[in-house]
Every structure is written in C-alpha cells, then in structure tokens.
Amino acid sequence: MEIWINPACSKCRSALSLLDAEGADYTVRRYLEDVPSEDEIRAVLERLGLEPWDITRTQEAAAKELGLKEWARDEEARDRWIAALAEHPALIQRPIITAEDGTALVARSEEAVQEALARNKS
C-alpha cells in the first residue's frame, strides 16, 4: 500500500495516524517532491475509477492561473488535465492510497482510510 501525501495537509496527517494506529504496512510518497509522471497519474486514475478533473484541486492558485474551471471535461481534454497534474502536483487531491487489491481511494475521511485498510486485508 502506498499513500501520496503532502505533509502540510491535515487530512494527510490524519490518514497517516489512522494507518499507524492500525499497524498498516505502507509506503509514503511525498508527491510534491517525488512528482508522479503522466503515466503514473493515468495508472492511479484507472485504479481510482476517476477522471483527472475528479482529483483536481480547482481552488489552488495554479488552477486559477491555468483557468482549469473553464477547461472541457471530456475524453479529448483528458491528456491536457493529466499533463497539468504532472506539471503542478499541488493540484492533485490528497491523500491518495493505493491498495493491494489493485484499487485506490482518495482518503480524505476516516471512512475512506478504513476502506483502504479493508481492501488490503482481502
């Protein structure tokens, strides 16, 4: 199990605390420093079952500078969104946990972290 975090994010710190409390075996990826490639973002999106705009933090300064709220949200625009996430990793919603069953979750709640833990025990 891997968790993509920003250490400054309270939701990320909460998720790590929950994982630690459960004795989970996981790897931390500080995705602002170890920036995911476009292919890694595509793989995580597939595992999440989401589109890039679904995991984009549209209130971030970079999102406003890029005018993301105005971008199309369709198959033709998908690669443009993924490129933006790779170029501006702060736009990626966090934390993201990849589970051993091949799925992933945006773990912004305690319930989502518990779901990731359950998926790892399967």
C-alpha contacts under 8 A as a table, 3 or more apart, distances in Angstrom:
res1	aa1	res2	aa2	distance
1	M	25	D	6.84
1	M	26	Y	4.79
1	M	27	T	6.36
1	M	97	I	6.83
1	M	98	T	5.45
1	M	99	A	4.99
1	M	100	E	5.73
1	M	120	N	7.40
2	E	26	Y	5.37
2	E	27	T	4.66
2	E	28	V	5.91
2	E	29	R	6.96
2	E	97	I	5.61
2	E	98	T	5.27
2	E	99	A	7.17
3	I	26	Y	7.08
3	I	27	T	6.29
3	I	28	V	5.17
3	I	29	R	5.98
3	I	95	P	6.47
3	I	96	I	5.51
3	I	97	I	4.34
3	I	98	T	6.44
4	W	28	V	6.23
4	W	29	R	4.75
4	W	30	R	5.91
4	W	31	Y	5.78
4	W	94	R	6.73
4	W	95	P	5.37
4	W	96	I	5.09
4	W	97	I	6.44
5	I	9	C	7.59
5	I	12	C	5.61
5	I	28	V	7.00
5	I	29	R	6.12
5	I	30	R	5.12
5	I	31	Y	6.18
5	I	94	R	6.07
5	I	95	P	5.08
5	I	96	I	7.17
6	N	9	C	5.48
6	N	12	C	6.52
6	N	30	R	5.79
6	N	31	Y	6.80
6	N	32	L	6.72
6	N	94	R	7.28
6	N	95	P	7.51
7	P	10	S	7.79
7	P	12	C	6.63
7	P	13	R	6.63
7	P	30	R	7.35
8	A	12	C	7.89
8	A	13	R	7.90
9	C	12	C	5.26
9	C	13	R	6.42
10	S	13	R	5.05
10	S	14	S	6.10
11	K	14	S	5.04
11	K	15	A	6.14
11	K	94	R	7.61
11	K	95	P	7.02
11	K	108	R	5.74
11	K	109	S	7.45
12	C	15	A	5.08
12	C	16	L	6.23
12	C	94	R	6.75
12	C	95	P	5.31
12	C	108	R	7.54
13	R	16	L	5.11
13	R	17	S	6.19
14	S	17	S	5.06
14	S	18	L	6.27
14	S	110	E	7.96
15	A	18	L	5.14
15	A	19	L	6.21
15	A	95	P	7.55
15	A	107	A	7.06
15	A	108	R	7.58
15	A	109	S	7.78
15	A	110	E	7.03
15	A	113	V	6.31
16	L	19	L	5.05
16	L	20	D	6.05
17	S	20	D	5.09
17	S	21	A	6.04
18	L	21	A	5.01
18	L	22	E	6.27
18	L	110	E	7.55
18	L	113	V	7.32
19	L	22	E	5.19
19	L	23	G	6.23
19	L	24	A	5.20
19	L	25	D	8.00
19	L	113	V	7.53
19	L	117	L	7.78
20	D	23	G	4.93
20	D	24	A	5.96
21	A	24	A	7.73
24	A	117	L	7.46
29	R	34	D	6.77
30	R	33	E	5.66
30	R	34	D	5.85
30	R	35	V	7.88
31	Y	34	D	4.74
31	Y	35	V	4.85
31	Y	36	P	6.54
31	Y	89	P	6.87
32	L	35	V	5.51
32	L	89	P	5.75
32	L	90	A	6.43
35	V	86	A	6.87
35	V	89	P	6.45
36	P	39	D	7.88
36	P	40	E	5.59
36	P	41	I	6.26
36	P	86	A	6.20
36	P	89	P	7.70
37	S	40	E	5.07
37	S	41	I	6.24
37	S	86	A	5.78
38	E	41	I	5.07
38	E	42	R	6.18
38	E	82	I	6.03
38	E	83	A	6.18
38	E	85	L	7.85
38	E	86	A	5.66
39	D	42	R	4.99
39	D	43	A	6.18
40	E	43	A	5.01
40	E	44	V	6.19
41	I	44	V	5.13
41	I	45	L	6.06
41	I	82	I	6.84
41	I	85	L	7.89
41	I	86	A	7.43
42	R	45	L	5.07
42	R	46	E	6.21
42	R	82	I	7.32
43	A	46	E	5.13
43	A	47	R	6.29
44	V	47	R	4.96
44	V	48	L	6.01
44	V	98	T	7.64
44	V	104	A	6.88
45	L	48	L	4.93
45	L	49	G	5.86
45	L	50	L	5.32
45	L	51	E	6.18
45	L	52	P	6.81
46	E	49	G	5.02
46	E	50	L	6.67
47	R	50	L	7.97
47	R	98	T	7.70
47	R	102	G	6.31
47	R	103	T	4.52
47	R	104	A	5.19
48	L	103	T	6.03
48	L	104	A	4.79
48	L	105	L	5.85
48	L	106	V	7.80
50	L	54	D	6.11
50	L	55	I	7.57
51	E	54	D	5.29
51	E	55	I	7.18
51	E	78	R	7.57
52	P	55	I	5.53
52	P	56	T	6.41
52	P	78	R	6.79
52	P	81	W	5.97
52	P	82	I	6.03
52	P	85	L	7.90
53	W	56	T	5.07
53	W	73	R	6.88
53	W	81	W	6.79
55	I	92	I	5.81
55	I	93	Q	4.96
56	T	85	L	7.49
56	T	91	L	5.31
56	T	92	I	5.10
56	T	93	Q	5.64
57	R	60	E	5.93
57	R	63	A	7.27
57	R	90	A	7.78
57	R	91	L	4.80
57	R	92	I	6.01
57	R	93	Q	5.68
58	T	63	A	5.26
58	T	64	K	7.09
58	T	68	L	6.73
58	T	69	K	6.73
58	T	91	L	7.06
59	Q	63	A	6.43
59	Q	64	K	6.84
60	E	63	A	5.25
60	E	64	K	6.55
60	E	90	A	7.63
60	E	91	L	6.53
61	A	64	K	5.16
61	A	65	E	6.18
62	A	65	E	4.98
62	A	66	L	6.10
62	A	88	H	7.15
62	A	91	L	7.34
63	A	66	L	5.15
63	A	67	G	5.97
63	A	68	L	5.31
63	A	69	K	7.60
63	A	91	L	6.93
64	K	67	G	4.91
64	K	68	L	6.41
64	K	69	K	7.57
65	E	68	L	7.94
67	G	70	E	5.71
67	G	71	W	6.99
68	L	71	W	5.12
71	W	77	A	7.56
72	A	77	A	5.93
73	R	77	A	6.18
73	R	78	R	7.10
74	D	77	A	5.43
74	D	78	R	6.24
75	E	78	R	5.11
76	E	79	D	7.28
77	A	80	R	5.33
77	A	81	W	6.45
78	R	81	W	5.23
78	R	82	I	6.31
79	D	82	I	5.00
79	D	83	A	6.05
80	R	83	A	5.15
80	R	84	A	6.27
81	W	84	A	5.09
81	W	85	L	6.33
82	I	85	L	5.11
82	I	86	A	6.27
83	A	86	A	5.13
83	A	87	E	6.09
84	A	87	E	5.06
84	A	88	H	5.80
84	A	89	P	7.98
85	L	88	H	5.08
85	L	89	P	5.20
85	L	90	A	7.72
85	L	91	L	5.93
85	L	92	I	6.18
86	A	89	P	5.57
88	H	91	L	5.87
88	H	92	I	7.99
89	P	92	I	5.49
90	A	93	Q	7.88
93	Q	96	I	7.35
93	Q	106	V	7.22
94	R	106	V	6.34
94	R	107	A	7.07
94	R	108	R	6.88
95	P	106	V	5.82
95	P	107	A	5.44
95	P	108	R	6.35
96	I	104	A	6.90
96	I	105	L	5.64
96	I	106	V	4.49
96	I	107	A	5.73
97	I	104	A	5.45
97	I	105	L	5.33
97	I	106	V	6.45
97	I	107	A	6.49
97	I	113	V	7.88
97	I	116	A	6.85
98	T	102	G	7.13
98	T	103	T	6.05
98	T	104	A	4.14
98	T	105	L	6.55
98	T	116	A	7.66
99	A	102	G	5.81
99	A	103	T	5.42
99	A	104	A	5.50
99	A	105	L	7.89
99	A	116	A	5.96
99	A	117	L	7.68
99	A	119	R	6.21
99	A	120	N	5.61
100	E	103	T	7.19
100	E	119	R	7.00
100	E	120	N	5.19
101	D	119	R	6.16
101	D	120	N	6.34
101	D	122	S	7.28
104	A	116	A	7.43
105	L	112	A	6.84
105	L	116	A	6.76
106	V	112	A	7.15
107	A	110	E	7.34
107	A	111	E	7.91
107	A	112	A	4.79
107	A	113	V	5.29
107	A	116	A	7.92
108	R	112	A	6.67
108	R	113	V	7.68
109	S	112	A	5.25
109	S	113	V	6.54
110	E	113	V	5.16
110	E	114	Q	6.19
111	E	114	Q	5.04
111	E	115	E	6.12
112	A	115	E	4.92
112	A	116	A	6.27
113	V	116	A	5.06
113	V	117	L	6.27
114	Q	117	L	4.99
114	Q	118	A	6.15
115	E	118	A	4.99
115	E	119	R	6.19
116	A	119	R	5.08
116	A	120	N	6.35
117	L	120	N	5.13
117	L	121	K	6.55
118	A	121	K	5.25
118	A	122	S	6.69
119	R	122	S	5.45
